[in-house]
Amino acid sequence: MIILHTGKDSYGVFESGDWLVVWYGWPLYKGRSVTEDILKDCAENLADGDVRSFFRDWYGHFQAVVYSRKDHELVVAADKISTHPVYYTDGGSYVAVSPETLSFCALAKYGWQPGIRKGAIYEYLASGHLWGDGTFWNEVFRLGPGQYVYANGAGIACRFYWQATYNPSDESEERLKEKLAEAIERDVATLPPGKGLLTLSGGADSRSLLCFLDALKVPFGAVSYNFGDAQTASDASVGEYYAKKLGADHFFYDADLTDTTRLIDDIHRAIAATGGECDTVASQDAFLGTRFYQELSRRYDYILRGDEAWGGRMPAGNLDLVFLDSHLYTLREFPQPERILLAEAFAEGADYLRRQQNRYARECPSSAREMDDLREYIFWRHRSPRLLQTMAYFRRMYLPQFAPFLFEHTLDAIAVTPSSLRTNKSLFMEMNRDRFPEFFRDPNAPNPLMTEGTRFDRIYRDPYIQALIRDALIQDPPASLRRLLDPEKTRDFVDSILTEEGSRIRAQNRSYNLLRIFRNIADKSPGISARLECMLVCSGVVKYPYLNSKYLFRMLVLALALREHEAVIPGEVSAGAEASAPGLLPEIGLGHSGGVSGKSFAHVEAQRQ
């Protein structure tokens, strides 16, 4: 039996002997889109019974289930970037799998009693998203990039079939640029039929994709949008500038923040769909609104993004730099956590996050030769999928989404790129400057700096938004969050933002703008600037000027998400600890028995204590 559907929502089912395979998304098998002939090739591969090797040949964006009738074995796999969310829980007599965490609430009818994971709250307050494979519940786990979960009558285990590792080539930089360009062209050529819509911010990634789509004559339109920020120049204006320069089919969308009821409803929708595990969905997609995506679905066949999972901003000379560049913070890097948390909670959270960082460093494959390799691995494993997965899932409720820079050939080209050419996307940028000089050597492009105020500053003047914030954080915060917040300090923090005058808002925005200017200048000497930034931040001499208004919205989304998760918990919330998926064996298939890699990350870790 073979069933293939390749409309806007693509999926497939096929049988091979004792095996049943079901997939959703846009998988590429050995670099080719899935057809009946290719599925026959898949069947021969699967006949060997090696599920790990089977999935190594799958790229693209998908989630898949493989079931063996003969052995009663179930395998559920995420793609190599984990663009499609998969969550699972071991109920003892059953294993439940779902793309949405909150759907597990249905298990409460059958006696399932989860507990809130305290560490998840600290992760969220530090980074705006959860870390690792944990969720807000102790009992539910996320299937990470390149992983599959295996279940039979004897138990359940989670393993890797692929990891982001690097084997640098000794080829010349010119040849590596050629290979990267060729890889991108091959991946763009595998996009599905129909007309795509490129979300064009004007940043290097989406701008490069704009140029490749045009060069390869892929049918597409482009949209640049403003989430509602009051700006004289924005990222969207940069995107609009380059679209007009190319002559591309383009339109600009400015989020309407006048309908507060609509905004609040869409914030709740974003949390319901994604579990609230990343604040970006609520702080960006919800502001654009569901009606925006509904309209896009009538005009286009899929969304195109320039997302990638490689290319750190600065050379990673030590573990502190690795985690700073991966945005996995310890609460100490910016001022807000200490302003709202109880003193003992702040200390506990900072210690917990530090231990998690060290744990992630130990999990890195032994093939990682340099700190930059570790940084790339950490970003791929813990930062990129958390952002890409949740945002993509919300959008896929309306339109499929694809990011060609995360397809097979581009990932393979990056895997052989030396770390010095991955850092700051050096090779990628030079390739674009050579191929598209009018778009990457343009001195007249607008500079996107915030000068007036953020979208959060605007909505905080609304009485309904103020009531929502005060209720969620002051009057009736979720129990798990209430235990960690200092009520008086939190009230003062909330009041200071909701009653802030425009002059104070503009002053903080200017501080934020200065940081962006400093980084633009510092990027010309990334090694020196990285170490200086790390020394100042990690020593506590300076803190990142994270916007109070933006952090307050993070707290709001966290509180609303915890409410949803606590709704099925009778009585006390459990004292959550570090998330550890059952049977997680990161070294599977990598030829080593665990531990640390060649440059002894354990030794560096000891120096951090």
N, C-alpha and C positions, 0 to 999 in steps of 0.2 A: 504494500500500500504506500502510495506517495501522494501527499496533498501539498500543493504550493499555492500560496496567495501572495501576490506582489503588488498590491495596491498601496494606498498610503500607509496602512498598517500591514507589514509583511510578516508572515509566519509560515511555518512548515511542519509537517508530520511525515515521518517515513519509518517503515519497518524493515529490519534486516535480520532474518533468522529469529533468534530469541530476543533481539534488541528492538526497543521502541525509542525513537528520538523525536523530541518536540522542541522547536525553537521559535523565538520571537525576536524581531529586529532585522538587521541587515548583515548576516554573517558572510564572510568571504572565505571560501575554502581553498587554500593554497593560492591565494591572490585572485580568485575568480568568484563572481557572484554565483549564488546557488541555483542550479538548474537540475532537472531530472538526471541528466548524464553525470553531473558532479555528485549527486546523491548516491549514485551507484558506486562511484569511486570511494565515497565516504563509507559505504557499507562494507567494502572490501577491507578498508582500514580497520573498521570496528570489529570485523570478524576475528582479528587477532586478540581481542579482549583487553587491549591496553588502552584504557580510557584516557590516560594522561597523554600518550602520544597522539591519540585521536584529536584532542582539543588543541594540542600545540599547532596543528595545521589550520585552525580556525582563527580568523582575525575579524576586524570590523566591529560593529556594535550589536550585541545580542545577549540573550540569556537562553540557556538550553537545559533540557532535562533528558537524561538517558535512563531507561529502565530495562533490566534483564528479567524476563519472565522465568527463565530457567533457574537463576540463582536468587531471585527476589531481591536484587540489588538496585538501589536508586542513586543516581549521580546527578547533581545539579551544579551547573557551571556558570560563572560570570566570564565576560570577555576579558581581554588582557588589560583593559583600562577600567573595567567595572563601570561602564557607562549605563548599564541597566541594573537597577537595584535588585538584589536578592537577599532575603532575610530568612532565617530558620531558627527553630527551637526544638529541642529534644524533650518530648513529653513523657519519656519512659516507654510507654506502649505505642507511641506514634512519633513521627517526625512531621512537623508542619513547616511549609515553605510558602513565602508570599513576597510580592514586590513592594508591599506596603506594611510598615511596622504596625500601624494602628489596627490593621485587619486582624491581628492576633487577639484583639479584645474579644472577639467572638468565642475564643477558647475559654473565657471566664465562665461561660454557661456550663462547662463540663469540669469545673473545679480547678482550672489553671489559675495560679496565684503568683503573679510576678512581683518583683521588688524593684524599686528605683535604685539605679547605680549612682552612688554619690560622685564617683570619679567623673561621670559624664557631665555633671554640672560644672566642675572645675575646668574640664576641657572646653566646654562651651564658653564660659566666661573668659577663657584665655584666647581662644582662636575663632569663636563664632561658629564652630562646628565640632562634631564629635571626632575622636581620634580612633585609630586602630579599627578593630572589627566589632567594637561594642556598640550598643544602642542605649537608650535611656533605661531599659530594663536589664537586670542581671541575666535573665534567662533567654534573651533573644540576641542573635548575632548577625552581623552583616557579612555577606560573602565578598571578600575583597578582590582586587584585581588579580587576574591570573589564577584564581582559586576554584576548586570544586569541593563540594561537600559530598561525602560518601556515606551511605546508610544501608545496613542490612539487619538481620535479626540479632546480630551480636553487638551492635552499637553504631555510633556515628563518629566520623572523623573529618577534619578539614585539611586539605593539602593544596600545595601549589602545583600547577602543571606548567607555569611560565612565570618568570620574574624579570624585572627590568635590570639587567646586568650589562656590563660593557666590556668589549674586547677591542681596544683601540687599534686602528690600522696605522701602518707606517707609510701610507700613501701621502702624496703631497696635498697641501691645502686646496690647490686648484682642482685636483682630481676628486677630493671629497666634496667640494662644492658642486661639481658636475653630478656626482652620484646622488647627492641630496636632491638636486633639482629633478633628476630623472625619476627618483623615487616618488616625489610629490606628484609629478605628472602621471605616473602609473596609478597612484592612489586616487587622484581626482578623476581619472578615466573610469574607475569602478563605481562611481556614484550611480544611484538608480535613475531610471528614466523620469522625465517630467521636468518641471521648472522649480528650481530651488530658490530660497530666499536667504541671502547672506546678511547676517547681523554685523554691520560695519561700524566699529567704534573709531576706526582710524589708527588704532594701535598696529604694531608691526605684524602681528599674526593675521588679523582680519584683512589688513591691507595687502599682505602677500597673497592670501587666498583670493582676494579680488583680482589681482593681476593674473594668477594662474587660471582662474575660471575664464577670464576674458581671452587669454592666449589660447586656451584649449577649446574655446567656443562652446562652453557649457551653458545651456539656457538658465539664466538666473536674473533675479532682481535683487535689490539691496535696500535695507532699511537702517537708518540711524535713529536712535531715540534718546530722549532725555527723560529720566525718571521723575522729573518734577523739580530738580534743583534750579535755583535762581542763579544763573551764571552768565557772564558776558561772553565766555568761550567755554565749550565743553568738549568731552570726548566725541559726542555726537556731531559737533560742528566740524571736527577733524575728519570724521568719516564722510560727512556730506561734501566736504571740500574735495576729497580724493575721488568720490563717486562722480562728481560733476567734471572733474579733470579727465576722467576716463570716458565720460559720456554714457555711463551705465544707467539702466533703469533704476531709479532710486526715489525713495520718499522719506520724509522726516516725520517722526512721531513724538509729540510732547505729551507726557502723561497728564491727565486731567485729575487734579487733586481736590476739586471743588465738591465732589460727591463723596462725603465721608462715609456714608453707609456702604457704598460700593467698595471703598478701600478696605474697610473693616471686614466685610464679607470675603474679599479676596485674600486678605491676610489669613483668615481662618481656613479658607480653601487650600492655601499653600501649605499650611501646617498639617491639615488632614491628609493631604496627598503624600507628603514627604516625611511626616512624623516630626517636622520642625527640626531635623537634625543639622540643618545648616541655615543660618539667618539670611543668607543671600537671596533665597527664593522669596521670602516675605519682604525683604527690603528692596528688591528689584522687580521681579516678575509680578508680584502682587500690585505694585504701584502702576505698572503698565496695564494690568487688569486682564481678566479672562476674556472680556469682549474684544480686546486687541488681538489675542491669539485666535479667537473664533473667526474674526475677519480675515486673518492671514490664511486660515485653513481653507477659505473659499477661493483664495487667489493663487495659492502656491501648493506644491506637492510635498515639500519638506523644507526644514530649516538647515542652513549651513553655518558652521561656526569655525573660527580659527583656533580652537582650543588645542593645547598641547600639554604634555606631562614631562617636560624636560627644559633645561636651560635656566639654571639658577642665576640670580642677579649678581652675586659676588663670589669670589673664590672662597672655598670653605677651608680655612686653615686649621680649624679646631671644631669640636662638637658644638660649642656655643653658636658658632657661625652656621653650622649645618641646620640647627633648629630655628635660628632667627630667620634664615632665608626660606625655610619651609613653613614659617608662620605657626610653628608649634611652640607657643610661649609658656612661661611659668607663672603668670600673673604679675610678675615684678617689672615687666618691660614698659608698662604704661600705667598711668595714675589711678584709673577708675576702680579696679578691683579692691585696692586697699581702702578706698573711700566708702565702700558699701558693705564689705564683709566683716564679720566678727574677727577679732584678732587671731583667735585660735583657728578659725576656718581658713583665713588667709594663709597662715603658716602651714596648715595641713594640706591645703590645695597646692601651694608652691612646692612642697616636698613631694606630694603625689606626682605632680607633673614632671618634676625632675627625674623621679624614678622611672616614669614612663619613657622619657627621652632615652635614658640609659638602656632600658629594656629594648627599645627599638633599634638602638645602635648594635646591641648584641645579636639581634635577629638578622642583621644584614648578611647576605651571602658572602662566603669567603672569597669569591671572585672580585669583590670590590677592592681595588688596589689603592685608591686614594680617598681622601676626605670628600672630594668632589663627587666621586662615585657614590659614597654614602649619602651625600646630600640629594643626589638625583634619585636614589632608591627611596629615601624617606619621603621626598615630594611625591613620587609616583605612588607609593604605598599608602600614605596617610593624609596628604593634603589634596592632591589633584582629584582623586575619585570622589572625595566627600563633596567638593564643590561641583564638579561636572555631573555627578550622578543625580543629585537632588534637583539641580536646575533643569537638567535634561528630562527627568521624569515628569516634572510639572508641565513642561512644554509638549512632551509627547502625548499628553492627554488631548492635544489638539492637532499636532503635526509631528511626524518623525523628525529626528534631528541627527545630523551627521557632522563629524569633524575629521576631514581627510588627513590632517597631520597626525592623527592617532591610528591610522590604518597601517597595514602590514609593512609596506616597503619603506615608508618614512621611519617607522620605529626601527627597522633593521639598519637603515642608514645612520640613524643617531647612535645605535649600539656600537658602531665601529668608529665613531668620532671621538678623538682625544678630549679629555676633560677641559683642557684649556680652550678648545674651540666650541665646547658646549656652554661654558660659563658665559653669562650675559648674551646667550644666543649668538655668539660671535660668528660662527660659520654660517648660520642661517641668515644673519643680517648681511654679511658680505656677499652671500649668494644673491640676495635680493638687490643689493646695490649694483651688482654686476648686471643682473638680468633686467631690472626695472629701475634704472637710475632716476627717471622723472618722478618716481613715487617714493624713492628712498634716499634721494640726495636733494630734496626740495627745501630750500631755506625759508620759504614763504608760508609753510603750513601753519595754521593757527595753534596757539599754545593753550591747552585746556586747563586753566587754573580756576578754582572756585574763588569768587570775589564777593558774592552777595550773601549766600546762605544755602544750606542744604534743603532737600525735600523734607527732612525731619523737622528742621526749624519751622518750616511752613505749616506742617500738619499739627505741630504741638500747640498752635494757637487755637485749635478747634476744641470746643468743650467736650465733644463726644470722644475724641482721641484722648484728651486729658483724663476723662472719667475712666476709660479703658485702662490707661496706664496706672492710675492711682489704685484702681480695684485690683489689678494683677500683681502689683508690687508693694502696695502699702496696706490696703484694707483687707484683702483676702488672698495673699500669695499662696502658691501651692506649698504643701507641708514640707516637702523635701528642700525647697528653696528657703522657706521661712527659717529653717533651722540654721542656715548659714549666714543669712543677712543680719546686719546690725540694724534694727528697725529705725532708730533715730538717724543714723548716718544715711540710710537709704532714703528716708523721708527728705532729709536736707538735700541730698543729691538730686532727687526727682524734682523737688520744688525749685531748686536753683536753675534747672533747665527749663521747666515749664513757665517760669516767670522771668527768664533771661531777657534782657533788653537787646535790641538790635546791635548796639555798639559793642557789647561784649561778645555776641555771636560773631561779628565780623572780625574781632580781634583774634579769636581762636581760629577762625578760618584762615586768617593771614599766617598764623603760626604753621598751620597745616600746609599752606601753599609754600612757605619757606622750606619746609622739609622736602617737598617735591622738587623745588629748584636746586636745593643742596644735592639731592640724589642725582639729578640730571648732570650736574657739574662733576660730582664725585665718580660717576660712571666712567669718566675719561681715565681715571686711575683706580680701577676697581679693587685691586689688591690692597692698596694703602687705605682707601676709604672704608673697605669692609672691616679691616682690623680696628680702625679708629672707631667706627660705629659700634662694633662688638664690645670694645673696651669700655666705652662710655655708657652703653646701655646695661651691660652685664654687671658693671661695678655699681650701678645705681646713680651715677653722677648725673645722667640725663634720662628722661623717659620719652618714649615716642609720643608726639602730641596727637593722640587719638581723639577724635571729636567727641565731646560729651553727648551731643545730640544723637550721634550714630551709636554710641555705646548704650544709651538708654533704650534705643530700639532693639538692640541685641537682647537686653534684659527682658524686654516685653515679650519678644518671640520665645525666649527660653521659658518664661513663666507660663505662657499659653500652651506651649508644647508639654511642659510637665503636668499641667492640669489634665490634658488628654490622657497621658500615661498613668496618672494617679487614679483616674476614674474607675479602674478595675481592681484597685488595691484595697482590700478591706483592712481597716485598722492601721497599725504603724507601718511606716516605710522602712524597708530593710536598710542596713548600713552597707551600702554598696562598696565594693573594693575594685581592684584593677580588673578590667575585662580580660578574660582569657578564654578563647573559644576552645571547646572540647577537642582534644586530640590534635591541636594545631601543630603541624610539623613543617616549618618553613624550609627545612633543608631538603625535602623530598625532591628527588630528581636532579639535584645540583651537585652531587658527588662529594658532599662533605657531611660531617656528622654534627653540625651545629657550631656554636661558639662564635668567635670573632674572626675578622679577616686579616689579610697579610700585614697591614700596617699597625696591627694591635690597637683596635679601638678600645679594648678593655683597659689598656695602659692609659690612654687619654681619659677614659672615663674615671679612672682612679684619681687623676689629677683634678677632676671637677668636684670631687666630694668635699 
